[in-house]
Amino acid sequence: MIFIWAEDQSHGIGYQGRLPWHLPADMAFFKKTTTGHTLLSGARTFQSYGGRPLPHRKNLVLTSQNADQFPGDVVVLPTVEAVLTYERQHPEETLYVSGGAQVFASLMPYVQTLLKTRVDGRYKVDTYMPPIDYSAFKKVSSDTVAVDEHNPVALTFERYERQD
Ligand SMILES: NC(=O)c1ccc[n+]([C@@H]2O[C@H](COP(=O)([O-])OP(=O)(O)OC[C@H]3O[C@@H](n4cnc5c(N)ncnc54)[C@H](OP(=O)(O)O)[C@@H]3O)[C@@H](O)[C@H]2O)c1
């Protein structure tokens, strides 16, 4: 599985149930990367999508709530074990995990690839990326997008692969 997220200089990722920022270049990267694939989110992050699945992706939600609380085209998974079973049973799918913090913490032992956007600023945040042991990973790419009229801060897109 692949984690995909954006964090600011304080490792902040969320504020009041939403993203702390509006960064079109990062949204475009997220959309381009995850479209056509499978996307797992926690119940709170799913609510931040408006409680509807993101289009052109298979949407999975990790939650203890009943499946009938979610739209019918969402796959509801109740436990980490259910996520791992789903991944085993669907080897043809690329599974992106879009957070939030609770879900990243729950799945940290199992992630193979990290797609981190470093947001070169400090925002008002109340949710943080859980600690990552980067010594277990190798950075394989890094691309920086400079400030422009659409993006008020520089972004760096980094990819890490777990070293076995
Ligand atoms: N910057 C980024 O890239 C990024 C990415 C994603 C999210 N965010 C932000 O992060 C914030 C949300 O993060 P969050 O940590 O508060 O919430 P979250 O991880 O999105 O959702 C938490 C909920 O997911 C379910 N859950 C999590 N782990 C579980 C487990 N092991 N087993 C069963 N259910 C589990 C529970 O749902 P139930 O209570 O329903 O059981 C839990 O309340 C928002 O502000 C969002 O905008 C930012």
The ligand as an SDF file (V2000), in Angstrom:
LIG
                    3D

 48 52  0  0  0  0  0  0  0  0999 V2000
   -2.8740   16.8440    4.4300 N   0  0  0  0  0  0  0  0  0  0  0  0
   -3.2740   15.6590    4.0350 C   0  0  0  0  0  0  0  0  0  0  0  0
   -2.6930   15.0860    3.1030 O   0  0  0  0  0  0  0  0  0  0  0  0
   -4.4490   15.0020    4.6840 C   0  0  0  0  0  0  0  0  0  0  0  0
   -4.8190   13.7000    4.3110 C   0  0  0  0  0  0  0  0  0  0  0  0
   -5.9100   13.1290    4.9440 C   0  0  0  0  0  0  0  0  0  0  0  0
   -6.5920   13.8100    5.9330 C   0  0  0  0  0  0  0  0  0  0  0  0
   -6.1920   15.0570    6.2850 N   0  0  0  0  0  0  0  0  0  0  0  0
   -6.8720   15.7780    7.3720 C   0  0  0  0  0  0  0  0  0  0  0  0
   -6.7470   15.0120    8.5680 O   0  0  0  0  0  0  0  0  0  0  0  0
   -7.9160   15.2090    9.3590 C   0  0  0  0  0  0  0  0  0  0  0  0
   -8.5920   13.8840    9.6170 C   0  0  0  0  0  0  0  0  0  0  0  0
   -7.6920   12.9850   10.2540 O   0  0  0  0  0  0  0  0  0  0  0  0
   -8.1170   12.1780   11.5780 P   0  0  0  0  0  0  0  0  0  0  0  0
   -6.9080   11.4520   12.0620 O   0  0  0  0  0  0  0  0  0  0  0  0
   -8.8390   13.0960   12.4790 O   0  0  0  0  0  0  0  0  0  0  0  0
   -9.2320   11.1730   11.0460 O   0  0  0  0  0  0  0  0  0  0  0  0
   -9.2250    9.9180    9.9930 P   0  0  0  0  0  0  0  0  0  0  0  0
   -8.0010    9.0850   10.2090 O   0  0  0  0  0  0  0  0  0  0  0  0
   -9.5180   10.4120    8.6290 O   0  0  0  0  0  0  0  0  0  0  0  0
  -10.5360    9.1620   10.4760 O   0  0  0  0  0  0  0  0  0  0  0  0
  -10.6120    8.6740   11.7910 C   0  0  0  0  0  0  0  0  0  0  0  0
  -11.7020    7.6430   11.8590 C   0  0  0  0  0  0  0  0  0  0  0  0
  -11.3760    6.5590   10.9850 O   0  0  0  0  0  0  0  0  0  0  0  0
  -11.7500    5.3460   11.6150 C   0  0  0  0  0  0  0  0  0  0  0  0
  -10.5490    4.5730   11.9360 N   0  0  0  0  0  0  0  0  0  0  0  0
   -9.2710    5.0010   11.9990 C   0  0  0  0  0  0  0  0  0  0  0  0
   -8.4450    3.9920   12.3330 N   0  0  0  0  0  0  0  0  0  0  0  0
   -9.2320    2.8970   12.4780 C   0  0  0  0  0  0  0  0  0  0  0  0
   -8.9890    1.5470   12.7900 C   0  0  0  0  0  0  0  0  0  0  0  0
   -7.7230    1.1020   13.0400 N   0  0  0  0  0  0  0  0  0  0  0  0
  -10.0400    0.6900   12.8350 N   0  0  0  0  0  0  0  0  0  0  0  0
  -11.2980    1.1160   12.5760 C   0  0  0  0  0  0  0  0  0  0  0  0
  -11.6020    2.3870   12.2660 N   0  0  0  0  0  0  0  0  0  0  0  0
  -10.5810    3.2630   12.2170 C   0  0  0  0  0  0  0  0  0  0  0  0
  -12.5380    5.7200   12.8460 C   0  0  0  0  0  0  0  0  0  0  0  0
  -13.8590    5.9240   12.3740 O   0  0  0  0  0  0  0  0  0  0  0  0
  -15.1700    5.6840   13.2760 P   0  0  0  0  0  0  0  0  0  0  0  0
  -15.0550    6.6910   14.3970 O   0  0  0  0  0  0  0  0  0  0  0  0
  -16.2690    5.9490   12.3130 O   0  0  0  0  0  0  0  0  0  0  0  0
  -15.0830    4.2760   13.7590 O   0  0  0  0  0  0  0  0  0  0  0  0
  -11.8970    7.0340   13.2320 C   0  0  0  0  0  0  0  0  0  0  0  0
  -12.7270    7.8540   14.0240 O   0  0  0  0  0  0  0  0  0  0  0  0
   -8.7940   16.1700    8.5820 C   0  0  0  0  0  0  0  0  0  0  0  0
   -8.5180   17.5000    9.0000 O   0  0  0  0  0  0  0  0  0  0  0  0
   -8.3400   15.9480    7.1490 C   0  0  0  0  0  0  0  0  0  0  0  0
   -8.6280   17.0630    6.3030 O   0  0  0  0  0  0  0  0  0  0  0  0
   -5.1440   15.6530    5.6830 C   0  0  0  0  0  0  0  0  0  0  0  0
  1  2  1  0
  2  3  2  0
  2  4  1  0
  4  5  1  0
  4 48  2  0
  5  6  2  0
  6  7  1  0
  7  8  2  0
  8  9  1  0
  8 48  1  0
  9 10  1  0
  9 46  1  0
 10 11  1  0
 11 12  1  0
 11 44  1  0
 12 13  1  0
 13 14  1  0
 14 15  2  0
 14 16  1  0
 14 17  1  0
 17 18  1  0
 18 19  2  0
 18 20  1  0
 18 21  1  0
 21 22  1  0
 22 23  1  0
 23 24  1  0
 23 42  1  0
 24 25  1  0
 25 26  1  0
 25 36  1  0
 26 27  1  0
 26 35  1  0
 27 28  2  0
 28 29  1  0
 29 30  1  0
 29 35  2  0
 30 31  1  0
 30 32  2  0
 32 33  1  0
 33 34  2  0
 34 35  1  0
 36 37  1  0
 36 42  1  0
 37 38  1  0
 38 39  2  0
 38 40  1  0
 38 41  1  0
 42 43  1  0
 44 45  1  0
 44 46  1  0
 46 47  1  0
M  CHG  2   8   1  16  -1
M  END
$$$$
